[in-house]
Amino acid sequence: MPSYVFRVRTPDNVTHRVQRDELPDLDAAMAHAQRFARTLVRTPVRRGQRTIGGSVDVEIADRAIARLLLSEVAYQIS
């Protein structure tokens, strides 16, 4: 199984949190990234009390293959 890396980056491109998991395919990696991003979005942000920046990058073999914007995740669950 491929090893996927999930990185939380701020708008100024600084990495704050890294998680590695072996998952069977890209669909499973994207589902995991969505769950990972949802844990980062706090309740006040979900209620629209402030804006949020940053992203969760999904990488395999040190190549970025997807990016989830935390602001979009907050909008989806609000």
Backbone as CSV, one residue per row, in Angstrom:
resi,resn,N_x,N_y,N_z,CA_x,CA_y,CA_z,C_x,C_y,C_z
1,MET,0.838,-1.178,0.000,0.000,0.000,0.000,0.882,1.240,0.000
2,PRO,0.458,2.254,-0.746,1.242,3.489,-0.761,1.132,4.250,0.560
3,SER,2.170,4.964,0.878,2.197,5.772,2.088,1.878,7.218,1.717
4,TYR,0.804,7.749,2.282,0.376,9.120,2.026,0.791,10.001,3.193
5,VAL,1.147,11.243,2.886,1.532,12.220,3.895,0.511,13.345,3.858
6,PHE,0.001,13.732,5.027,-0.976,14.808,5.154,-0.301,15.942,5.924
7,ARG,-0.158,17.108,5.287,0.515,18.258,5.901,-0.461,19.408,6.063
8,VAL,-0.466,20.005,7.245,-1.246,21.214,7.482,-0.313,22.393,7.248
9,ARG,-0.718,23.261,6.338,0.093,24.439,6.019,-0.720,25.701,6.263
10,THR,-0.046,26.718,6.789,-0.677,28.018,6.977,-0.642,28.772,5.649
11,PRO,-1.364,29.909,5.553,-1.342,30.664,4.292,0.060,31.096,3.846
12,ASP,0.999,31.245,4.784,2.364,31.615,4.402,3.247,30.391,4.141
13,ASN,2.620,29.228,3.959,3.271,27.983,3.527,4.191,27.364,4.578
14,VAL,3.877,27.552,5.851,4.640,26.939,6.937,3.921,25.672,7.378
15,THR,4.644,24.570,7.469,4.053,23.298,7.882,3.919,23.269,9.401
16,HIS,2.726,22.899,9.879,2.483,22.851,11.319,2.215,21.461,11.853
17,ARG,1.683,20.590,11.054,1.338,19.247,11.530,1.479,18.272,10.369
18,VAL,2.083,17.136,10.628,2.282,16.122,9.593,1.770,14.789,10.112
19,GLN,1.042,14.091,9.260,0.545,12.759,9.607,0.798,11.845,8.414
20,ARG,1.293,10.645,8.684,1.548,9.665,7.628,0.668,8.443,7.841
21,ASP,0.105,7.941,6.749,-0.722,6.739,6.811,-0.565,5.940,5.534
22,GLU,-0.622,4.639,5.671,-0.652,3.767,4.495,-2.109,3.468,4.179
23,LEU,-2.510,3.837,2.977,-3.899,3.662,2.551,-3.918,2.979,1.191
24,PRO,-5.012,2.273,0.878,-5.025,1.470,-0.347,-5.042,2.264,-1.649
25,ASP,-5.691,3.455,-1.672,-5.784,4.202,-2.921,-6.053,5.675,-2.652
26,LEU,-6.139,6.455,-3.736,-6.343,7.888,-3.614,-7.706,8.222,-3.018
27,ASP,-8.727,7.456,-3.329,-10.057,7.707,-2.754,-10.023,7.603,-1.228
28,ALA,-9.371,6.604,-0.718,-9.247,6.442,0.731,-8.408,7.571,1.319
29,ALA,-7.381,8.012,0.598,-6.542,9.114,1.077,-7.330,10.418,1.137
30,MET,-8.174,10.672,0.148,-8.975,11.896,0.153,-10.019,11.869,1.263
31,ALA,-10.612,10.728,1.511,-11.568,10.604,2.613,-10.865,10.846,3.947
32,HIS,-9.667,10.302,4.086,-8.894,10.513,5.313,-8.502,11.988,5.461
33,ALA,-8.116,12.624,4.363,-7.750,14.047,4.402,-8.941,14.903,4.816
34,GLN,-10.129,14.551,4.336,-11.338,15.292,4.708,-11.601,15.163,6.215
35,ARG,-11.487,13.956,6.749,-11.672,13.759,8.197,-10.601,14.507,8.990
36,PHE,-9.361,14.458,8.511,-8.251,15.141,9.159,-8.502,16.653,9.181
37,ALA,-8.961,17.207,8.071,-9.237,18.643,7.993,-10.382,19.035,8.914
38,ARG,-11.414,18.192,9.001,-12.547,18.499,9.879,-12.141,18.576,11.338
39,THR,-11.138,17.790,11.751,-10.689,17.865,13.144,-9.978,19.179,13.439
40,LEU,-9.487,19.855,12.405,-8.772,21.108,12.584,-9.695,22.320,12.646
41,VAL,-10.896,22.170,12.111,-11.843,23.284,12.071,-12.624,23.294,13.374
42,ARG,-12.488,24.356,14.118,-13.129,24.437,15.429,-14.546,24.990,15.319
43,THR,-15.329,24.788,16.351,-16.730,25.193,16.365,-16.938,26.680,16.077
44,PRO,-16.204,27.634,16.679,-16.453,29.047,16.361,-16.281,29.363,14.884
45,VAL,-15.346,28.684,14.235,-15.146,28.911,12.809,-16.326,28.367,12.031
46,ARG,-16.852,27.233,12.434,-18.007,26.648,11.753,-19.211,27.582,11.817
47,ARG,-19.336,28.332,12.886,-20.468,29.245,13.042,-20.244,30.571,12.338
48,GLY,-19.136,30.715,11.654,-18.877,31.913,10.877,-18.376,33.090,11.701
49,GLN,-17.831,32.863,12.876,-17.390,33.938,13.732,-16.034,34.502,13.330
50,ARG,-15.286,33.793,12.531,-14.010,34.304,12.034,-13.612,33.527,10.793
51,THR,-12.673,34.076,10.065,-12.214,33.391,8.859,-11.085,32.442,9.218
52,ILE,-10.833,31.497,8.345,-9.774,30.515,8.569,-8.949,30.414,7.296
53,GLY,-7.658,30.256,7.466,-6.757,30.101,6.332,-5.982,28.812,6.469
54,GLY,-5.282,28.460,5.438,-4.456,27.266,5.479,-5.049,26.148,4.654
55,SER,-4.317,25.048,4.620,-4.746,23.916,3.802,-4.181,22.618,4.370
56,VAL,-4.751,21.524,3.899,-4.214,20.191,4.155,-3.736,19.667,2.802
57,ASP,-2.449,19.426,2.690,-1.876,18.904,1.456,-1.726,17.396,1.566
58,VAL,-2.090,16.690,0.512,-1.935,15.243,0.442,-0.763,14.971,-0.501
59,GLU,0.221,14.233,-0.002,1.423,13.962,-0.784,1.706,12.466,-0.823
60,ILE,2.347,12.054,-1.898,2.846,10.691,-2.017,4.224,10.799,-2.670
61,ALA,5.194,10.149,-2.082,6.578,10.181,-2.575,7.058,11.623,-2.759
62,ASP,6.784,12.481,-1.758,7.200,13.885,-1.751,6.643,14.707,-2.906
63,ARG,5.526,14.293,-3.477,4.839,15.071,-4.511,3.443,15.382,-4.015
64,ALA,3.055,16.636,-4.092,1.693,17.015,-3.708,0.729,16.524,-4.775
65,ILE,-0.317,15.819,-4.342,-1.300,15.321,-5.304,-2.681,15.925,-5.084
66,ALA,-2.896,16.571,-3.936,-4.190,17.204,-3.671,-4.028,18.218,-2.550
67,ARG,-4.961,19.186,-2.517,-4.968,20.198,-1.450,-6.415,20.494,-1.078
68,LEU,-6.678,20.437,0.222,-7.984,20.813,0.755,-7.819,22.129,1.507
69,LEU,-8.572,23.143,1.113,-8.533,24.421,1.821,-9.396,24.318,3.072
70,LEU,-8.855,24.727,4.204,-9.593,24.636,5.457,-10.834,25.536,5.434
71,SER,-10.779,26.638,4.705,-11.953,27.516,4.603,-13.099,26.805,3.877
72,GLU,-12.783,25.997,2.873,-13.820,25.245,2.158,-14.409,24.155,3.046
73,VAL,-13.565,23.507,3.837,-14.052,22.472,4.758,-14.978,23.112,5.781
74,ALA,-14.606,24.269,6.313,-15.458,24.969,7.275,-16.796,25.340,6.643
75,TYR,-16.777,25.773,5.396,-18.017,26.120,4.697,-18.901,24.888,4.493
76,GLN,-18.293,23.770,4.145,-19.050,22.538,3.902,-19.764,22.033,5.139
77,ILE,-19.160,22.183,6.307,-19.765,21.624,7.511,-20.562,22.650,8.306
78,SER,-20.608,23.895,7.807,-21.365,24.908,8.544,-22.850,24.841,8.237
